[in-house]
Amino acid sequence: MSDHGTDPLPPPSNPSEPDRPSPPRREPERKKGSFWRELPLLVAIALVLAFIIKTWVVEPFYVPSGSMENTLLVGDRVFVNKLVYHVRDIRRGEVIVFDGSTSWDAVTSPEPATGPLARVGEFFGISPGGKDYIKRVIALPGDTVECCDAQGRLLVNGQPLDEPYLYPGSPESHTPFGPVTVGEGRLWVMGDHRAISYDSRGHATDPGGDGTIPIDAVAGRAFMIHWPLNRIGSLPIVDATSAD
C-alpha cells in the first residue's frame, strides 16, 4: 500500500555519475574597442572645456622676463583671473596681464610663438605668449604720476607711494619723468624691478601714445603662482597708498 500522507522519495543517485556544476552566469560582453572609439570625443570635450575656461574664466601665463622681480621670477607661471574686472574696476597696485600690441610699439613686443608645439605651450601657459605683458598698475584714469621726490619715490596726485614690492635698490634707479596725467580708459603700468623693466616710462615716446595702455587690452589680474612648486602662492593686492 502506498502512504499518501508522505512525500515521494527522490530517485536514488547514481554514484558512477558525478554531479554536474551549474553553468557559469554569462556577463554581457563589452564591445571590443569601444574605449578607443570614444577617446576622440572625450579629447574633443576636454579641449572645448579648456578653451572656454581659458577664454572667459582663468588663463595660465608664463613670465618671460625679470621685469617683475622679485615678485615674479623668469619662468614662473601664474593664473590670471579674467572675470574679476567684469564685476569691479581695476585697482592701483594690482598685477595685470595685458595685450601690448594695441598701444606699445610692436618692435619691443616678445617674438610670437611659432609651430604647433609652441602654440600648445602658449595655450597652456608653459611657454611665452606673443605680445602679452605682465606689469603692476601704478596710476588709474585721471591720476597724475611723476618721478620722483627726494627719496626716489613715485608721486601719484602729488603723494609719494609706499611700494613694498619693489626690487631692492629700485628707488635709486628711478629716472625722472612726468608729470603725466592718465587719460580716460587708460592705465600707467610699471615693473617691480624698475632698473630693467621696459614699461610705461619707456613707451612714453611711442608714436601716438604717452606710455599708458588701454583698459580694454587688460586680460585680467594675476592672482596666483602655480609653478614651480616651491613658489606656489597667491599674489595679494598691494594698495600702494601714500607713504606719508
For each residue, the residues with C-beta under 8 A, 3 or more apart:
1:
2:
3: 6
4:
5:
6: 3
7:
8:
9:
10:
11:
12:
13: 17
14: 17
15:
16:
17: 13 14
18:
19:
20:
21:
22:
23:
24:
25:
26:
27:
28:
29:
30: 34
31: 34
32:
33: 36 37
34: 30 31 37 38
35: 38 39
36: 33 39
37: 33 34 40
38: 34 35 41 42
39: 35 36 42 43
40: 37 43 44
41: 38 44 45
42: 38 39 45 46
43: 39 40 46 47
44: 40 41 47 48
45: 41 42 48 49
46: 42 43 49 50
47: 43 44 50 51
48: 44 45 51 52
49: 45 46 52 53
50: 46 47 53 54 123
51: 47 48 54 55
52: 48 49 55 56 57
53: 49 50 56 57 58
54: 50 51 57 58 59 60 123
55: 51 52 59 82
56: 52 53 82 83
57: 52 53 54 82 83
58: 53 54 79 80 81 82
59: 54 55 79 80 82 97 125 219 220
60: 54 77 78 79 80 124 125 126 226
61: 77 78 79 80 97 125 129 132 134 222
62: 75 76 77 121 122 125 126 127 128 129
63: 68 72 73 74 75 76 77 78 134
64: 74 110 128 129
65: 68 74 196
66: 69 73 74 193 196
67: 134 135 191 192 193 196 197 198 199
68: 63 65 71 72 95 134 135 136 191 192 193 197
69: 66 72 73 167 192 193
70: 73 167 168 192 193
71: 68 95 136 165 192 235
72: 63 68 69 76 78 95 134 192 222 225 235
73: 63 66 69 70 76 231
74: 63 64 65 66
75: 62 63 228
76: 62 63 72 73 225 227 228 231
77: 60 61 62 63 125 126 225 226 227
78: 60 61 63 72 97 125 134 222 223 224 225 226 235
79: 58 59 60 61 222 223 224 226
80: 58 59 60 61 97 219 220 221 222 223
81: 58 84 220 221 222 223
82: 55 56 57 58 59 219 220
83: 56 57 86 87 220
84: 81 87 88 220 221 223
85: 88 89 90 218 220 221
86: 83
87: 83 84
88: 84 85
89: 85
90: 85 94 96 137 140 187 215 218 221
91: 94 137 140 237 239
92: 137 138 139 140 143 156 239 240
93: 136 137 237 238 239 240
94: 90 91 136 137 221 237 238
95: 68 71 72 134 135 136 137 221 222 235
96: 90 134 135 136 137 187 189 218 219 220 221 222
97: 59 61 78 80 132 133 134 218 219 220 221 222
98: 132 133 135 189 213 217 218 219
99: 102 131 132 133 217 219
100: 103 104 108 109 131 132 133 213 217
101: 104 106 109 130 131
102: 99 213 214 216 217
103: 100 203 206 209 212 213 214 217
104: 100 101 108 109 133 203 206 209 213
105: 108 109 203 206 207
106: 101 109 131
107:
108: 100 104 105 198 202 203
109: 100 101 104 105 106 130 131
110: 64 128 129 130 131 132
111: 130
112: 130 131
113: 118 119 121 122 127 128 129 130
114: 118 119
115: 118 119
116: 119 120
117: 120 121
118: 113 114 115 121 122 127
119: 113 114 115 116 122 123
120: 116 117 123 124
121: 62 113 117 118 124 126 127
122: 62 113 118 119 125 127 128 129 130
123: 50 54 119 120
124: 60 120 121
125: 59 60 61 62 77 78 122
126: 60 62 77 121
127: 62 113 118 121 122
128: 62 64 110 113 122
129: 61 62 64 110 113 122 132
130: 101 109 110 111 112 113 122
131: 99 100 101 106 109 110 112
132: 61 97 98 99 100 110 129 219
133: 97 98 99 100 104 189
134: 61 63 67 68 72 78 95 96 97 222
135: 67 68 95 96 98 189 190 191 197 199 200
136: 68 71 93 94 95 96 165 189 190 191 192
137: 90 91 92 93 94 95 96 140 187 188 189
138: 92 145 154 156 161 188 189 190 200 240
139: 92 143 144 145 156 180 182 187 188
140: 90 91 92 137 143 182 187
141: 182 183 184 185 186 187 215
142: 181 182 184
143: 92 139 140 156 157 181 182 188
144: 139 156 157 158 178 179 180 181 182
145: 138 139 154 155 156 178 179 180 182 188
146: 154 155 176 177 178 179 180
147: 152 154 155 174 175 176 177 178
148: 151 152 153 154 155 171 174 176
149: 152 153 155 160
150:
151: 148 160 171
152: 147 148 149 171 172 174
153: 148 149 160 161 163 171 243
154: 138 145 146 147 148 160 161 163 174
155: 145 146 147 148 149 158 159 160 161 179
156: 92 138 139 143 144 145 159 161 240
157: 143 144
158: 144 155
159: 155 156 242 243 244
160: 149 151 153 154 155 242 243 244
161: 138 153 154 155 156 240 241 242 243
162: 240 241 242 243
163: 153 154 166 170 238 240
164: 238
165: 71 136 192 238
166: 163 170 171 192 194
167: 69 70 170 192 193 194 195
168: 70
169: 172 173 195
170: 163 166 167 173 174 192 193 194 195
171: 148 151 152 153 166 174 194
172: 152 169
173: 169 170 194 195
174: 147 148 152 154 170 171 194
175: 147 201
176: 146 147 148
177: 146 147 180 201 204
178: 144 145 146 147
179: 144 145 146 155
180: 139 144 145 146 177 188 204 210 211 212
181: 142 143 144
182: 139 140 141 142 143 144 145 186 187 188 212
183: 141 186 210 212
184: 141 142
185: 141 214 215 216
186: 141 182 183 212 213 214 215
187: 90 96 137 139 140 141 182 212 213 214 215 218
188: 137 138 139 143 145 180 182 200 211 212
189: 96 98 133 135 136 137 138 199 200 212 213
190: 135 136 138 194 197 199 200 201
191: 67 68 135 136 194 196 197 198 199
192: 67 68 69 70 71 72 136 165 166 167 170 197
193: 66 67 68 69 70 167 170 196 197
194: 166 167 170 171 173 174 190 191 197
195: 167 169 170 173
196: 65 66 67 191 193
197: 67 68 135 190 191 192 193 194
198: 67 108 191 202 203
199: 67 135 189 190 191 202 203 211
200: 135 138 188 189 190 203 204 211 212 213
201: 175 177 190 204 211
202: 108 198 199 211
203: 103 104 105 108 198 199 200 206 209 211
204: 177 180 200 201 209 210 211
205: 211
206: 103 104 105 203 209 211
207: 105
208:
209: 103 104 203 204 206 212
210: 180 183 204
211: 180 188 199 200 201 202 203 204 205 206
212: 103 180 182 183 186 187 188 189 200 209
213: 98 100 102 103 104 186 187 189 200 217 218
214: 102 103 185 186 187 217
215: 90 141 185 186 187 218
216: 102 185
217: 98 99 100 102 103 213 214
218: 85 90 96 97 98 187 213 215
219: 59 80 82 96 97 98 99 132
220: 59 80 81 82 83 84 85 96 97
221: 80 81 84 85 90 94 95 96 97
222: 61 72 78 79 80 81 95 96 97 134 235
223: 78 79 80 81 84 234 235
224: 78 79 232 233 234 235
225: 72 76 77 78 231 232 233 234 235
226: 60 77 78 79 232
227: 76 77 231 232
228: 75 76 231 232
229: 232
230:
231: 73 76 225 227 228
232: 224 225 226 227 228 229
233: 224 225
234: 223 224 225
235: 71 72 78 95 222 223 224 225
236:
237: 91 93 94
238: 93 94 163 164 165
239: 91 92 93
240: 92 93 138 156 161 162 163
241: 161 162
242: 159 160 161 162
243: 153 159 160 161 162
244: 159 160
